[in-house]
Amino acid sequence: MSFIPGPAERVPEPRPPVDYASVRRVHLIGIGGSAMGNFAGMLQARGLEVRGSDVTVFDPMRTQLQKWSIPFTEGWDAHNLDWGPDLVVIGNVVRRDNVEAAVVRERALPYCSFPEGLGEWFLQGRIPTVIAGTHGKTTTTSLTAWLLESAGLSPGLLVGGVPLNLGTSFRLGEGKPFVIEGDEYDTAYYDKRPKFVHYRPHHGVLTSCEFDHADIYPDFAAVQRAFALYASLFPQDGLLVAWGEDERVTAVLGACKGRVARYGFAGQGLALDVEIDLHGIEARGATFTLRKGTAPHIGGRDPLPSWQAGETIGRFESPMAGRHNVLNAAAALTMALDLGVTLAQAQTAMEQFKGVKKRQELKGEIGGVALIDDYAHHPTAVKETIAAIRGQWPGRRLWALFEAESNTSRRKVFEDVYPTFFAQADQVVLCQPLHKEGDKLTPDQIMDAAAVCRSIETLGTPARYIPDVGDIVAFVAREARPGDVILAMSGRDFQGLHGKLLAALSARFGG
């Protein structure tokens, strides 16, 4: 296959430098996105005057911006910039031909991207702790921040979810560590490099490396090169904690100049620096022990000099379900212990972790029917989430409801992969893939959800394609029976399905 450049090889367009120290008034184009909206809150907390605009602003960010009294306008308009900002932050959903982006260039207004601004304003003099990987970023970021916070280290935080222990997606923090979810998606229309290049990682985690973001990555090789770029950013005294069970991850670790700690389950004959002895996974969570591995270290450097080879680091109780969450916990614990959290503090905080909104989140149980919300959209995430819910709710009939909404899940790229994983549920319902405003995907590029359902049925699991979410609610509310667990997966709000289904179940069961 010929070499096709990906985000790691793309050079940003030249533009005038920004004097961040002189900025007092900031306008955000695309303020309605989760990252951009929370960044607006961070800038306001820093003492800047902040406004923004977007084509539309939906909840929960709409409510958050109103709560913070940050003004925003809906609909693109050149006049949105007439208030005279010193700097414009351009979100990565904004295209070059956006009317406001064009005005920024015409008026020669200083501009930057959200990742650039984050790096300049909030990461100087801190210890950027960047959590990257195809899966598990939000959970691992949230847990790492909680471990540090519970130990009194007051970390900064920016994450694409809401950690239930902390109640917010961002905090400035007063301590040295700043924990960030390191997205491999591109930065802006003028800078197609991965966002994490702007975060200056000193400590970090690489949870996994799989093909995703098919709209900007031409193939898996391009994804792997992007994560090799991430590994190369660490300084010599930094620490990269990486999943050591997958050669797609270990293949990029040679690019790291800092310490590398590979983690994974013991007993596989793999070269690991942190081994997990899993004692059990039950409905209430998992029990495991971390042990210092005996394998030769990458580059001959001991990543965890506080422990001797083969020594037990500690035994932990985690309330999170699933093997994948044991791996997430091992990564976060290894990172937190290196940043100064004591073993006793880590053990207590681990037991107290409440999880993250939209990650295996129980929305309610009515008439004996449990409804769970999860972000899963990639086939591997679907597989691991179904397995985790099976373990957490053993012996109960499991429904898997799915909305293909991300730029990758809506494409045909995983059409042949999804059926095997969805077939692990007892009942499957897929709606029509989400249509996005300005969508450039042609019908032959979009996943055929009906065909996926037919393939699932050939594997022995009942599956239905019901295009409309309202019809899904009516069907599931009618067919669900006490004891069922309904797992509804979408990267967005599933068009309000969770609230509508709870209301329908209440009407049926009188809950």
Phi, psi and omega in degrees: 000137180288152181288127177242118181301143175242190181305327182294337183260356186274138183260132180293152178290146177292147177202163182298147178292158181248130175268087185298329183295335183265356185285132176234334184232125186234134174246133180250118175270113186100035187291345184283346178289157183300310182294314183293319179296317178292326176296323176300318177297322179294318180295320177296319178296335178281348178106009180270154172275127190232135170222173180196178180209157176198165180295318170209155178235114183261163169289150009275351185291328178302310180297321181297313181297321177294321178298322180277357183059040175265115182293142174214152176244151179249130185103132181286134181201135180301329182290346178298342182258007184287348183284354171083052177291149175281336184210143176243127176262122184256117181289159184282356173275351185274127180269164182303323184274005175302135186300323181286322176298321179296320179296321178303315181290318182297321183271000180056040177283140175298140179215157177209175174263165176300313179299322178298313181297321178300314181297318184286318186274327193241346186253352178296129178076006179256181171251090179298122181245099195254120182259112184238168178135162181293322184233156169080005184297312186295315179296315182292321176298312182297317181293318178301314179297320180293318178301318180289317180296316182294338178270004178082016183272355173046063182285155163285160183208138165215119186217151183276024176212188179240105176295125186294330178291329186259333175075010181207153180276345179216155169204145181284320179069158179247349182275179181289315184291142172230111187266126186228140170282116187266093184283138177270002177291163185285164191275310184194173182296334181262357182216097187270011176286157177300147182304323189293348179295339182270357189265354176053055185302132172251314169243155179183172181230141169240103188280331188185167181210100179225167178289130177202175179054056183295348179282340180234343178256121185290332182196176181296325181302323179292322176297315182295323177295326178294320179286332172294323175298316177304312181298327183287347185279346185285136177283172184298327180267008178277177180222124174250116177263119189228145179293115187267004182269350186241121182293342175293332175277310185296337180295339183261355189287339178296342180282349185277129178271345181268193176286145180233123177245110179270131181240156179172177181284139182288164172087012182253000182072023182264158176279103183233144175265335175229117181256140180255120169263109183272120181269335178170147173239121181234182180300328183274355179136212187225152173238131182206161176241139173260136181226142177292126182288169182246002183287154175301141183277150176296127182072008179074007183261129179286115183283340185227072186291351181288344181236151176274152178304131180085353183283141175288127177278315179170162177255139187226147173247122180245134177279359183273142181270149172099145178298324181297328178282338170293318177296316177301318181295318180299319179296313181295319180295316178301317180295311184296320179296325179288334182271003173115000175286135178281162180301314182297319178297318180294319180297316180293314182296323179299316180295332185270354185295129185261354179094196187227142175304142180067014172240097183052042184271123177285115181273338179164163175223116185231128180062028181080007178255119180265137179243125183240137179253134177213152184278351190310131176220330177281146181308318179296320178295320177299313180302309184291325181291316177299317179298319180294318180292324174304314181290327182280332181233064186296143174078005182253146179294130186248123173264140173241111176254140189216134171244117175281107186233339181283165182294342176265312184297334180284343182275169180284355190304327181248016185301326181272352183263322183305316188306316182301321183280319177295330182295350177283350173274176179263332177218138181231137175225126176244139175262180178294135176306143185297136173263130181251147179300132181075018184301130179257001179287134176274159182305325182283354177264346186270141180304134176272094184297326178295319178294322177298318179296320178297320179294323177297318181295327178294341178269002173099006180250127178300131182217140182229137171262112180237101190304317188268133181297323178300321178289327175296315179302313181297317182294311184292319179298327180283321188267340181294149179228157180308134183101345180288151172240124182250113180258110182253116189247127177196145176283350177245216182260012179055035178056037177078015185303317187298313179294320180295321182289321176299320178295319179293321177293324177295319179295325181282313187262352181073029182281000000 
